[in-house]
Amino acid sequence: MTDSFASKPRIPVTILTGFLGAGKTTLLNYILKEQHDYKFAVIVNEIGEIGIDGQLVENAREEILQMNNGCICCTVRKDLVKSIQGLIKRGGFDYLLVETTGIADPSPVAQTFLNIPQLQQYVQLDSIITVVDAEQIFKQLAETETVSEQIIMADFLLLNKTDLVDEPHLRRVEERLTELNRHAQIFRTNQSQVNLKEVLDMAAFDVDRKLAADPRFLDELNQRHHHEIASCAFTFHEPFAVERFEAFVADLSLKAKIFRSKGFISIAGNPRRALFHGVNNRFTIFWDRLWEKGETRTSQMVFIGKELDAEAIRCELIKCLA
């Protein structure tokens, strides 16, 4: 680290968290597009071996690092520290955003900025923003403890996808969120669009409040893992037949416990790559950018859920190839 950098004010850090499909990457893209007061560096953590979200971040002018294959904890946290140190050495940014995986408890990420002396003089944890899926939240709370952990640790809660539910449902969700975290400010959003002046660089993170919510918050040995949720990732170099692919994903959402599916695919006879997103049994596919001249038309996709049979999914995907 350079002395000149150390003499500057500490860089604020915002952690973006929320369960699978809530809208974290949408929020990240919105921040990079709309907030022009800062020069951001971004760290994106993914569950599987293939990084999808990092490739879907739209603003290429930002410094973006992608960490694959797991939640930011244990050995992967060491890589997080190295990544942050590398960014600091290069400089050129004044705000750091960290997007966690959808199954990550944000506590170990926050611990990284509070328990590592080498980082404390350069960066300061500003806030944890948790994105909540207004339509799916009650179901998610019943299925996995991760969701409540993400809500409890939030400084700001973005109640997202409010257009998919009615007002009585929204009030019930807000009551439940307040029961879990009475200190966090709640914003109702669609497409994760929030007034960024109300959530960025607010010095909202309060360690005493976190310890009140979870007395073990700063205990690095208290690692909570959720191994019941797994992922399987696939790469194909042959193009897909779009009708067969759509039918496969729709059928899979009925047969398997899929929390999240995402990726981009090459469609036979089409010059554009296709992006697809799935949250539980809701699935969308749309055309993205043109494949560039000389670019290898590779399809990459990730499925996240419980009790996934990766080999069976691969066999069904092969049947969808053109």
LUMBA-916556 format. One record per residue (C-alpha): residue number from 1; residue in one letter; x, y, z. Coordinates in Angstrom, 2 decimals. Each point is the difference from the previous one (the first is absolute). Example, Ala and Ser with C-alpha at 12.3 -4.5 7.8 and 13.67 -1.06 7.14 Angstrom:
residues 2
<1,a,<12.30,-4.50,7.80>>
<2,s,<1.37,3.44,-0.66>>
end
This chain:
residues 322
<1,m,<0.00,0.00,0.00>>
<2,t,<1.26,3.48,-0.74>>
<3,d,<0.26,2.78,2.57>>
<4,s,<-1.75,2.40,-2.36>>
<5,f,<-3.04,-2.26,-0.09>>
<6,a,<0.02,-0.41,3.78>>
<7,s,<-0.19,3.79,0.44>>
<8,k,<-3.35,0.14,-1.84>>
<9,p,<-3.41,-0.47,1.64>>
<10,r,<-1.06,-3.61,0.34>>
<11,i,<-1.97,-1.37,-2.93>>
<12,p,<-3.64,-0.87,0.80>>
<13,v,<-1.10,-3.59,-0.64>>
<14,t,<-3.56,-1.12,-0.64>>
<15,i,<-0.92,-3.70,0.09>>
<16,l,<-2.86,-1.01,-2.30>>
<17,t,<-1.78,-3.12,1.16>>
<18,g,<-3.36,-1.74,-0.34>>
<19,f,<-1.28,-3.46,-0.83>>
<20,l,<0.23,-1.58,-3.44>>
<21,g,<-1.82,2.01,-2.65>>
<22,a,<-0.96,2.92,2.23>>
<23,g,<1.66,2.55,-2.27>>
<24,k,<3.57,0.54,1.25>>
<25,t,<1.65,0.14,-3.43>>
<26,t,<-2.84,2.23,-1.22>>
<27,l,<0.76,2.34,2.91>>
<28,l,<3.71,-0.10,-0.75>>
<29,n,<-0.59,0.93,-3.63>>
<30,y,<-2.37,2.77,1.06>>
<31,i,<2.61,1.47,2.35>>
<32,l,<2.71,-0.06,-2.66>>
<33,k,<-2.30,1.58,-2.56>>
<34,e,<-1.65,2.68,2.13>>
<35,q,<2.55,1.00,2.63>>
<36,h,<2.58,2.30,-1.55>>
<37,d,<1.46,1.49,3.16>>
<38,y,<2.36,-2.90,0.62>>
<39,k,<2.55,-2.11,-1.80>>
<40,f,<-0.92,-3.53,1.03>>
<41,a,<1.93,-3.21,0.35>>
<42,v,<-2.16,-3.13,0.09>>
<43,i,<0.53,-3.49,1.38>>
<44,v,<-2.56,-2.60,-1.11>>
<45,n,<-0.08,-3.36,1.79>>
<46,e,<-1.69,-2.96,-1.71>>
<47,i,<-1.06,-3.43,1.21>>
<48,g,<1.07,-2.23,-2.88>>
<49,e,<3.18,-0.46,-1.92>>
<50,i,<-1.40,2.05,-2.89>>
<51,g,<-0.48,3.72,0.61>>
<52,i,<-3.21,1.30,-1.55>>
<53,d,<-0.76,3.16,1.96>>
<54,g,<3.42,1.53,-0.61>>
<55,q,<-0.62,-0.25,-3.71>>
<56,l,<-3.42,1.62,0.37>>
<57,v,<1.33,3.14,1.69>>
<58,e,<-0.66,2.63,-2.62>>
<59,n,<2.44,2.79,0.78>>
<60,a,<3.38,-1.15,-1.27>>
<61,r,<1.70,3.25,1.07>>
<62,e,<0.04,-1.16,3.60>>
<63,e,<2.67,-2.17,1.59>>
<64,i,<-1.75,-3.37,0.35>>
<65,l,<1.44,-3.09,1.69>>
<66,q,<-1.86,-3.30,-0.08>>
<67,m,<0.41,-2.69,2.65>>
<68,n,<-1.57,-3.36,-0.82>>
<69,n,<-0.82,-3.23,1.77>>
<70,g,<-1.39,0.86,3.37>>
<71,c,<-1.16,2.39,2.69>>
<72,i,<2.50,2.56,1.23>>
<73,c,<1.18,-1.83,3.11>>
<74,c,<2.80,-2.32,1.13>>
<75,t,<2.67,-0.36,-2.69>>
<76,v,<-1.97,2.07,-2.49>>
<77,r,<0.10,2.93,2.44>>
<78,k,<3.79,-0.08,-0.28>>
<79,d,<-0.45,0.52,-3.72>>
<80,l,<-2.36,2.89,0.76>>
<81,v,<2.66,1.68,2.12>>
<82,k,<2.59,-0.47,-2.74>>
<83,s,<-2.43,1.40,-2.57>>
<84,i,<-0.66,3.10,2.07>>
<85,q,<3.71,0.53,0.64>>
<86,g,<0.67,-0.30,-3.73>>
<87,l,<-2.67,2.58,-0.77>>
<88,i,<1.42,2.38,2.58>>
<89,k,<3.50,-0.29,-1.46>>
<90,r,<-1.30,0.85,-3.48>>
<91,g,<-2.20,2.80,1.33>>
<92,g,<-2.25,2.02,-2.28>>
<93,f,<-3.24,-0.54,1.94>>
<94,d,<-1.73,1.64,2.95>>
<95,y,<-2.80,-2.47,0.79>>
<96,l,<-0.04,-3.79,0.26>>
<97,l,<-3.07,-2.16,-0.66>>
<98,v,<-0.03,-3.68,0.97>>
<99,e,<-2.80,-2.17,-1.39>>
<100,t,<-0.30,-3.27,1.93>>
<101,t,<-1.48,-3.27,-1.17>>
<102,g,<-3.72,-0.52,0.48>>
<103,i,<0.61,-2.59,2.72>>
<104,a,<2.58,2.00,1.94>>
<105,d,<-0.41,1.13,3.57>>
<106,p,<1.49,3.54,-0.22>>
<107,s,<1.53,-0.24,3.48>>
<108,p,<3.34,-1.56,-1.10>>
<109,v,<0.31,2.64,-2.72>>
<110,a,<-0.52,2.77,2.53>>
<111,q,<2.50,-1.68,2.35>>
<112,t,<2.61,0.29,-2.75>>
<113,f,<-0.15,3.79,0.19>>
<114,l,<-0.18,0.12,3.79>>
<115,n,<2.51,-2.68,1.03>>
<116,i,<2.81,0.45,-2.54>>
<117,p,<2.36,2.80,1.15>>
<118,q,<1.68,0.17,-3.42>>
<119,l,<-3.29,1.19,-1.48>>
<120,q,<-1.34,2.25,2.74>>
<121,q,<2.29,2.94,-0.77>>
<122,y,<-1.09,0.06,-3.65>>
<123,v,<-3.67,-1.01,-0.10>>
<124,q,<-3.00,0.49,2.28>>
<125,l,<-3.19,-2.05,-0.04>>
<126,d,<-2.78,2.47,-0.80>>
<127,s,<-3.09,-2.20,-0.22>>
<128,i,<-1.59,-3.32,-0.82>>
<129,i,<-2.84,0.19,-2.52>>
<130,t,<-2.26,-3.04,-0.14>>
<131,v,<-2.31,-0.44,-2.99>>
<132,v,<-3.23,-1.85,0.83>>
<133,d,<-2.29,-1.70,-2.53>>
<134,a,<-3.45,1.27,1.00>>
<135,e,<-1.76,-2.85,-1.81>>
<136,q,<2.12,-2.91,1.28>>
<137,i,<1.16,1.16,3.44>>
<138,f,<-2.39,-1.99,2.21>>
<139,k,<0.75,-3.20,-1.89>>
<140,q,<3.74,0.68,0.18>>
<141,l,<-0.09,0.71,3.74>>
<142,a,<-1.66,-3.38,0.52>>
<143,e,<2.53,-1.86,-2.15>>
<144,t,<3.38,1.26,1.19>>
<145,e,<1.53,1.86,2.95>>
<146,t,<2.23,1.99,-2.34>>
<147,v,<-2.81,2.39,-0.91>>
<148,s,<-0.63,1.11,3.59>>
<149,e,<3.76,0.39,0.56>>
<150,q,<0.23,2.35,-2.98>>
<151,i,<-2.94,2.05,1.26>>
<152,i,<1.23,0.19,3.60>>
<153,m,<3.41,1.33,-1.08>>
<154,a,<-1.37,2.70,-2.33>>
<155,d,<0.30,3.74,0.47>>
<156,f,<-2.31,0.57,-2.96>>
<157,l,<-2.67,-2.38,-1.29>>
<158,l,<-1.13,0.32,-3.62>>
<159,l,<-3.43,-1.58,-0.23>>
<160,n,<0.24,-0.79,-3.69>>
<161,k,<-2.46,-1.22,-2.66>>
<162,t,<-2.83,1.85,1.70>>
<163,d,<-1.90,0.07,-3.30>>
<164,l,<-0.61,-3.76,0.28>>
<165,v,<-2.05,0.14,3.21>>
<166,d,<-2.85,2.05,1.47>>
<167,e,<0.05,2.59,2.78>>
<168,p,<-1.21,-2.30,2.82>>
<169,h,<2.77,-2.48,-0.87>>
<170,l,<2.60,2.80,0.04>>
<171,r,<-1.16,1.13,3.44>>
<172,r,<0.29,-3.56,1.32>>
<173,v,<3.52,-0.27,-1.41>>
<174,e,<1.02,3.31,1.55>>
<175,e,<-1.35,-1.12,3.37>>
<176,r,<2.04,-3.20,-0.21>>
<177,l,<3.14,1.87,-1.04>>
<178,t,<-0.41,2.38,2.94>>
<179,e,<-0.40,-2.95,2.36>>
<180,l,<3.33,-1.35,-1.21>>
<181,n,<1.82,3.34,-0.17>>
<182,r,<-1.56,3.08,1.58>>
<183,h,<3.00,2.23,-0.76>>
<184,a,<0.22,-0.41,-3.77>>
<185,q,<-1.67,2.56,-2.24>>
<186,i,<-2.37,-1.61,-2.51>>
<187,f,<-0.37,1.24,-3.57>>
<188,r,<-2.61,-1.32,-2.41>>
<189,t,<1.56,-0.53,-3.43>>
<190,n,<-0.53,-1.40,-3.48>>
<191,q,<3.04,-1.10,-2.01>>
<192,s,<2.03,0.84,3.15>>
<193,q,<-0.27,3.72,-0.74>>
<194,v,<0.48,2.08,3.13>>
<195,n,<1.12,3.55,0.71>>
<196,l,<3.73,-0.69,0.25>>
<197,k,<0.65,3.12,2.04>>
<198,e,<-1.96,-1.70,2.80>>
<199,v,<1.98,-3.25,0.06>>
<200,l,<3.59,0.74,-1.10>>
<201,d,<2.69,1.66,2.13>>
<202,m,<-2.37,0.33,2.97>>
<203,a,<2.27,-1.45,2.73>>
<204,a,<-2.97,-2.19,0.89>>
<205,f,<1.90,-3.03,1.25>>
<206,d,<-0.11,-0.23,3.80>>
<207,v,<1.94,-2.88,1.51>>
<208,d,<-1.76,0.31,3.36>>
<209,r,<-3.37,-0.57,-1.69>>
<210,k,<1.37,-3.05,-1.79>>
<211,l,<1.29,-1.43,3.27>>
<212,a,<-3.39,0.63,1.60>>
<213,a,<-1.65,-1.94,-2.83>>
<214,d,<2.64,-2.75,0.07>>
<215,p,<2.44,-0.10,2.96>>
<216,r,<2.23,-2.37,-2.01>>
<217,f,<0.25,2.47,-2.87>>
<218,l,<3.75,0.67,0.36>>
<219,d,<0.91,-3.60,0.81>>
<220,e,<1.89,-1.21,-3.07>>
<221,l,<-0.29,-3.60,1.19>>
<222,n,<-3.77,0.29,-0.17>>
<223,q,<-0.36,-0.86,-3.67>>
<224,r,<-3.49,-0.92,-1.16>>
<225,h,<-0.11,-2.17,-3.07>>
<226,h,<-3.03,-1.07,-1.95>>
<227,h,<1.14,-3.05,-1.87>>
<228,e,<-3.55,-1.08,-0.78>>
<229,i,<0.09,2.56,-2.81>>
<230,a,<2.23,-0.98,-2.90>>
<231,s,<0.69,1.07,-3.56>>
<232,c,<0.85,-1.64,-3.28>>
<233,a,<1.54,1.86,-2.92>>
<234,f,<0.25,-0.93,-3.66>>
<235,t,<1.84,1.21,-3.09>>
<236,f,<-0.93,-0.94,-3.55>>
<237,h,<1.63,1.02,-3.26>>
<238,e,<-2.84,-1.24,-2.22>>
<239,p,<-3.06,2.23,-0.56>>
<240,f,<-3.37,-0.73,1.60>>
<241,a,<-3.44,-0.31,-1.53>>
<242,v,<-1.89,2.71,1.88>>
<243,e,<-3.37,-1.80,0.14>>
<244,r,<1.52,-3.15,1.48>>
<245,f,<2.05,2.02,2.48>>
<246,e,<-3.04,1.95,1.20>>
<247,a,<-2.01,-3.21,0.39>>
<248,f,<2.86,-1.62,1.95>>
<249,v,<0.35,2.87,2.50>>
<250,a,<-3.77,0.20,0.53>>
<251,d,<-0.12,-3.77,0.63>>
<252,l,<3.04,0.08,2.29>>
<253,s,<-1.57,2.65,2.23>>
<254,l,<-2.90,-2.40,0.61>>
<255,k,<2.09,-3.11,0.64>>
<256,a,<2.93,1.37,2.01>>
<257,k,<0.39,2.46,2.87>>
<258,i,<1.55,2.84,-1.98>>
<259,f,<0.41,3.29,1.87>>
<260,r,<1.91,1.77,-2.76>>
<261,s,<1.12,-0.59,-3.57>>
<262,k,<1.91,2.41,-2.19>>
<263,g,<2.36,0.20,-2.90>>
<264,f,<0.45,0.88,-3.63>>
<265,i,<-0.39,-2.33,-2.96>>
<266,s,<0.74,-0.22,-3.70>>
<267,i,<-3.15,-0.58,-2.04>>
<268,a,<0.22,-1.70,-3.37>>
<269,g,<-0.60,2.39,-2.88>>
<270,n,<-0.04,3.17,2.13>>
<271,p,<2.79,2.61,-0.02>>
<272,r,<-0.78,1.09,3.58>>
<273,r,<0.77,-1.83,3.19>>
<274,a,<-2.95,-0.73,2.27>>
<275,l,<-0.10,0.71,3.73>>
<276,f,<-2.22,-1.96,2.32>>
<277,h,<-1.01,0.47,3.62>>
<278,g,<-2.05,-2.29,2.18>>
<279,v,<-1.26,0.49,3.55>>
<280,n,<-1.83,-3.07,1.31>>
<281,n,<-2.57,-0.77,-2.72>>
<282,r,<0.13,3.45,-1.62>>
<283,f,<2.18,-0.05,-3.11>>
<284,t,<0.88,2.64,-2.59>>
<285,i,<2.22,-0.02,-3.08>>
<286,f,<0.85,3.00,-2.13>>
<287,w,<2.41,1.03,-2.72>>
<288,d,<3.20,1.73,1.04>>
<289,r,<2.80,1.50,-2.07>>
<290,l,<1.29,-1.22,-3.36>>
<291,w,<2.77,-2.57,0.09>>
<292,e,<3.19,1.80,-0.94>>
<293,k,<1.94,-0.89,-3.12>>
<294,g,<2.37,-2.85,0.80>>
<295,e,<-1.53,-0.53,3.45>>
<296,t,<-0.48,-3.62,1.04>>
<297,r,<-3.72,-0.59,0.41>>
<298,t,<0.10,-1.79,3.32>>
<299,s,<-3.02,-0.69,2.19>>
<300,q,<0.46,0.13,3.77>>
<301,m,<-2.67,-0.59,2.62>>
<302,v,<-0.37,-0.62,3.73>>
<303,f,<-2.83,-1.71,1.90>>
<304,i,<-0.23,0.47,3.78>>
<305,g,<-2.27,-1.99,2.29>>
<306,k,<-0.40,-3.05,2.18>>
<307,e,<0.68,-3.66,-0.85>>
<308,l,<1.08,0.78,-3.56>>
<309,d,<0.97,-2.88,-2.29>>
<310,a,<2.69,1.68,-2.09>>
<311,e,<0.50,-2.91,-2.38>>
<312,a,<-3.71,-0.31,-0.70>>
<313,i,<-0.23,3.72,-0.69>>
<314,r,<2.99,-0.21,-2.36>>
<315,c,<-1.61,-2.86,-1.93>>
<316,e,<-3.22,1.98,-0.42>>
<317,l,<1.94,3.06,-1.16>>
<318,i,<1.79,-2.07,-2.63>>
<319,k,<-3.40,-0.93,-1.40>>
<320,c,<-0.68,3.75,-0.45>>
<321,l,<2.98,0.54,-2.29>>
<322,a,<-0.87,0.88,-3.59>>
end
